[in-house]
Amino acid sequence: MFCYHPGDPEKKRYLFIVKDLDLSITRGELLEAITIRGKCVVVAAADSFPIYDILLDNIVFGVGAYFPLKEIIGKHKIQEDLPF
């Protein structure tokens, strides 16, 4: 899954892994991820798609990423301001 950090003017894309196969993600959705800096919000740069292990190795090598891939842990829930 390719994502970028909100507010990044260049929208540099990073490769993440989604272990929850029931999680369907579409381009533009806000997601929560665990990165080297801890939990953060990222934006889906593309729809999620399944791939096989051998393809994953080639994609990681091809885009210059590295293992272990950082993980998408779910969709970001925006808290609404409470009226009190």
ZAGUDO-488975 format. One record per residue (C-alpha): residue number from 1; z, y negated, x negated. Coordinates in Angstrom, 3 decimals, padded with zeros to 6 digits. Example, Ala and Ser with C-alpha at 12.3 -4.5 7.8 and 13.67 -1.06 7.14 Angstrom:
{num->1&zz->007.800&yy->004.500&xx->-012.300}
{num->2&zz->007.140&yy->001.060&xx->-013.670}
END
This chain:
{num->1&zz->000.000&yy->000.000&xx->000.000}
{num->2&zz->-001.025&yy->-003.338&xx->-001.472}
{num->3&zz->001.262&yy->-006.313&xx->-000.824}
{num->4&zz->001.942&yy->-009.801&xx->-002.128}
{num->5&zz->004.957&yy->-012.076&xx->-002.140}
{num->6&zz->004.970&yy->-014.813&xx->000.534}
{num->7&zz->004.585&yy->-018.257&xx->-000.966}
{num->8&zz->002.542&yy->-016.995&xx->-003.921}
{num->9&zz->-000.475&yy->-019.343&xx->-003.988}
{num->10&zz->-002.547&yy->-016.760&xx->-005.861}
{num->11&zz->-001.478&yy->-013.902&xx->-003.530}
{num->12&zz->-001.272&yy->-011.521&xx->-006.481}
{num->13&zz->-001.285&yy->-008.005&xx->-005.095}
{num->14&zz->001.158&yy->-005.295&xx->-006.115}
{num->15&zz->000.992&yy->-001.589&xx->-005.336}
{num->16&zz->003.904&yy->-000.149&xx->-003.343}
{num->17&zz->004.633&yy->003.282&xx->-001.925}
{num->18&zz->005.504&yy->003.951&xx->001.732}
{num->19&zz->007.514&yy->007.169&xx->001.996}
{num->20&zz->007.976&yy->006.930&xx->005.780}
{num->21&zz->004.735&yy->008.512&xx->006.999}
{num->22&zz->005.493&yy->007.429&xx->010.580}
{num->23&zz->005.440&yy->003.754&xx->009.546}
{num->24&zz->002.098&yy->002.248&xx->010.538}
{num->25&zz->001.443&yy->-001.054&xx->008.778}
{num->26&zz->-001.312&yy->-003.576&xx->009.416}
{num->27&zz->-002.595&yy->-006.389&xx->007.223}
{num->28&zz->-000.466&yy->-009.533&xx->007.395}
{num->29&zz->002.766&yy->-007.856&xx->008.512}
{num->30&zz->006.030&yy->-008.855&xx->006.853}
{num->31&zz->007.724&yy->-005.907&xx->005.170}
{num->32&zz->010.924&yy->-005.241&xx->003.276}
{num->33&zz->010.660&yy->-003.717&xx->-000.181}
{num->34&zz->012.913&yy->-002.691&xx->-003.021}
{num->35&zz->011.703&yy->-004.193&xx->-006.310}
{num->36&zz->013.173&yy->-004.645&xx->-009.762}
{num->37&zz->014.802&yy->-007.818&xx->-008.393}
{num->38&zz->016.330&yy->-006.023&xx->-005.405}
{num->39&zz->015.443&yy->-006.179&xx->-001.728}
{num->40&zz->012.731&yy->-008.710&xx->-000.873}
{num->41&zz->010.125&yy->-009.606&xx->001.742}
{num->42&zz->006.449&yy->-008.937&xx->001.031}
{num->43&zz->003.237&yy->-009.330&xx->003.034}
{num->44&zz->000.862&yy->-006.416&xx->003.641}
{num->45&zz->-002.474&yy->-007.256&xx->002.003}
{num->46&zz->-004.208&yy->-004.348&xx->003.749}
{num->47&zz->-003.565&yy->-001.687&xx->006.365}
{num->48&zz->-001.532&yy->001.298&xx->005.180}
{num->49&zz->-003.446&yy->004.484&xx->004.373}
{num->50&zz->-002.488&yy->007.979&xx->003.191}
{num->51&zz->-003.690&yy->009.280&xx->-000.176}
{num->52&zz->-003.225&yy->012.492&xx->-002.132}
{num->53&zz->-001.256&yy->012.698&xx->-005.386}
{num->54&zz->-004.280&yy->013.061&xx->-007.657}
{num->55&zz->-005.860&yy->009.981&xx->-006.095}
{num->56&zz->-002.601&yy->008.067&xx->-006.431}
{num->57&zz->-002.575&yy->008.634&xx->-010.188}
{num->58&zz->-006.113&yy->007.265&xx->-010.457}
{num->59&zz->-005.371&yy->004.227&xx->-008.265}
{num->60&zz->-002.198&yy->003.400&xx->-010.222}
{num->61&zz->-004.110&yy->003.628&xx->-013.506}
{num->62&zz->-007.101&yy->001.714&xx->-012.131}
{num->63&zz->-005.125&yy->-001.303&xx->-010.912}
{num->64&zz->-002.753&yy->-001.424&xx->-013.887}
{num->65&zz->000.357&yy->-000.464&xx->-011.930}
{num->66&zz->003.020&yy->001.942&xx->-013.221}
{num->67&zz->005.374&yy->004.622&xx->-011.977}
{num->68&zz->007.764&yy->004.678&xx->-010.304}
{num->69&zz->006.071&yy->002.585&xx->-007.631}
{num->70&zz->008.362&yy->000.224&xx->-005.772}
{num->71&zz->009.067&yy->001.249&xx->-002.181}
{num->72&zz->008.397&yy->-000.333&xx->001.197}
{num->73&zz->011.538&yy->000.420&xx->003.211}
{num->74&zz->010.454&yy->-000.950&xx->006.587}
{num->75&zz->009.163&yy->-003.853&xx->008.592}
{num->76&zz->010.922&yy->-007.184&xx->008.193}
{num->77&zz->012.886&yy->-008.225&xx->011.248}
{num->78&zz->013.011&yy->-011.980&xx->011.722}
{num->79&zz->016.353&yy->-013.090&xx->013.091}
{num->80&zz->016.136&yy->-015.686&xx->015.807}
{num->81&zz->018.638&yy->-018.531&xx->015.845}
{num->82&zz->021.368&yy->-017.911&xx->018.366}
{num->83&zz->022.060&yy->-020.747&xx->020.833}
{num->84&zz->025.750&yy->-021.064&xx->019.928}
END
